């Protein structure tokens, strides 16, 4: 059922709560390559978004991954909680064992132009996008048992490649992930852990209006929007032994997108 490139590894993926989301695509690709997958989700956040919450999706995704011949488990958790990182990794170890791959995919994102930016918006973005990513990454590294094969992969958004004036809180916190990636990578390299970030560019995961889709489409030289599977393929590569010499990088895999 899979090609086995990641067989024997346990991967943690945060933010896999939507059938057409990047998180779910990453889970499917890692499972297809043989990894056991533990994922997190948080329906109350999705319920506040235009796309809404898929109430039974976590169970369906776990069954789908299991049908690929790997182990699959999940936990619903609010990553904004200060103790979320330890709780997630405790749950992974209890269900599967020690993970060797961490994918920080979960994100908090709302439109915040300067006219609406306030402390509450910044704090909400910071708690998930920065604090949870940082604490999960360092807790993962502290527990990692050493040797080759450790991987920390975080998702970013190309915020340094063009202005995003209506998403000030989001881009500020995503920018912090890039800085964190660069400085964490040499600290944990002696443990056998690589640390990288992926910018998938604009990806059609159902959040775009038709007007926005038509505005962005001409900026892709391949004539199509980015797809969740595009990002998932790169994440799977970075999780594999083929990427053992890549660390401290922010990889812009945007299909030639130009703002």
N, C-alpha and C positions, 0 to 999 in steps of 0.2 A: 504493500500500500504506500510505501515511501522509499526514497532513494538512500536513506540512511546516513546522510552527511552529518546529521546532528543526533544520531541515535545514541542513547545513553545519557543525554544531557537533559537537565530540567531547566525550563525557561519560565520566567515570570513576566507577564505582560500586563501593564496597568491600562485601564480605560477601554475595555472591550465590551461595549454595551449595546452596539448597534450593528445590525446585520450587514450594512454597507459601509461601515466605518473602517478606518485604518487599523484600529486595534484588532478587530475581528479578522481582517485580512492577514495581519502579522501572525496571529494565533494559527490560522489555517496553514500558512506557509511553513512555519516552524514545525508544526505537526506533520506536514507532508514530507518534511526532511528528517523525521524520526524523533524529534524532541518531545518529551513530555511537557505539557503546558499547564501552567497555573495562571489564571487571569483574574483581574479585579474589575468591578463595575459599580456604578452608583446611579440607580434609577432616579432618585429625587432631582439630580441635576438635569438629566435628560427631560424630565417632566416639565422643566421650566423653559425648555428650548422649543422652537417652532416645530421640530420633528417629533417631539414627544418621546415617551419611554416605551420600549418594547418589553412588556412585562415578563414574558417567558423566554426571552432570548438567551439568557445565560444558560439555562438548562438545555436549550436546543443546540447552542454552540458546543457545550461540553459533550453532548451525544455525537455531534458531527465529528469532533476531534477524536473521540474514542473510536469511531468507526474507521479511523485511519490507522488503528493499531497502536495507539499511544495512550498513556494515561492523561486524563484531563480533570482538573478541579478548579474551583473558583471561590471567591468570597465577595460579598457585597460590602463595601466599606467606603466611608467618606475620607478621602486622602487629605482633606483639610484639617483633620484632627492631628494634634501634635504627636500622638503615639501611634499613628497609623503605620509608619514604616516597620516598626518592630512587630506590630500585630500581623501585618501581611506576611513577613518572613517567618514568623512563628507558625502561621497557618500553612505556609508552603512546606516547611520542614516536617510538620505533623502529618500532612497528607502525602507527601512524596519523597522528602529528603532534602538534602542541601542543594540549592540551585546553583547553576554555573552561568546563567544568562539572565540579565535584567534588562527589560525594555521599558523605559519611562515614556509611555505614550499618553497617559491621561492628561487632560488640560482643561482649565477653566477659561472660557472665552465669551466675552460680551462686548458689544460696541461701546467704546468710551472715548468720544472726541473730547477735546479740551473743555468744551462747554459743560460736560457732564462728569469729568474726572473728579473723584473725591477719595477720601481715605478708605471708605468702605469698598469701593471698586478695586483700589490697589491692593487692599488686604486680602480680598477674595481671590484675586489672581495670584498673589504671592503665595498664599497658603498651599495651593495645589501645584502651580507651575514651578515655583522655586523651592519652597521648603520641603514639600513631599519628594520632589526629584532629588534634592541634595541628601535628605535623610535616608531615603531608600538606597541611594548609591553608596553612602558611607556605611550604612548598616550591612548591606550586601558585602562590601569589601571586608568589614571586620569579621564577618562570619565565614568568608570564603576560606577553604581549607588549603589553598595554595596549589601551585602547579599550573601548567598551561591550560588555557581554555576558558578563563574567566572573561566575561563580556558585560560591559555596561553600555547601553545604546539609548540615547535620549532623542526625542523628536523636537525639532525646532521649526522655525517658520520663515526663514529668509528675511527677517526684519531688518537686517543690515544692508540688504541689496536694493531696497527701494522703500519709499515712504508708505506708511500705513496710518494716516492721520486719524482715522476713526476708531483705531484699536490701540490707544496709547497704553493702557494698563497691560494688555496682552503682549505687545511688542517689548515693553520694558522688562517683563518677567521672562519672556522667551530669550531675550538678549542675555539675561543672567545665566541661562543654561549654557550658552556658548562659552562664556567666560569660565564657568565652573568646569566644563569639559576639558578645556585646555589645561587648567591647573590641577585637576584631580588626576589626570592621566599619568604624569611622572610619579606621583605619590604612590599609586597602586601598581605600577608596572613591575616592581620587584615581586609582587604576589602572583604575577602571571595574568593580570587583568588588563584588558584594553578598554579604553573609554572613548567613545565617539558620539557624534550627534548627526542626525539626518534631517536635512531640509527637503521635503518632498515637493515644495512649491504648491500652487493651488491644486487641490485634489477634489474631484467631484464626489462628495460623500452625502449628497442630498441636502446640504445646507444652503446651496446657492439658489438665488432666484434666477429665473430665465434671463432677465436683463443682465445680471452679473455674468452669467455663463457666456452670453453672447459678447459681452465686453472683453472677457478674458480670452476667448477661443482664438482670435486672430494673433495673439501673442505667443502661441505655441506653434513652432515651425513644423511639427509633425501633424498638425491639423486636428488634434484631439486634446481633450482635457487630461490631466493626470488622473490615474486610477489608484485606488487603495492597493491593488496588487503590485503596482510599480514600486511603492514604498516598501511593501512587504518583502519583495525580492532582495532589495538592498539590505534590509535588516537581517534577513537570513544569511546573506553573504558575510556581513560583519560578525554574525554569531558563529561562523564556521572557522575551521582551521586555516582556510584560504586567506583570512583577514588577520592572521596572527601578528603581522608586522605593521598594522595600521592602528595608530592610537593618537589621541589628542586632536582629531580632525573633525571639522564640520563639513559634511559632504553635501553638496548642493545637487540633488538629482531631480531637476525640474523639467526635463525634456526640452531644454533650450528656451524655456520661458524667459521673456524679456518684458520688464515692466515699462 
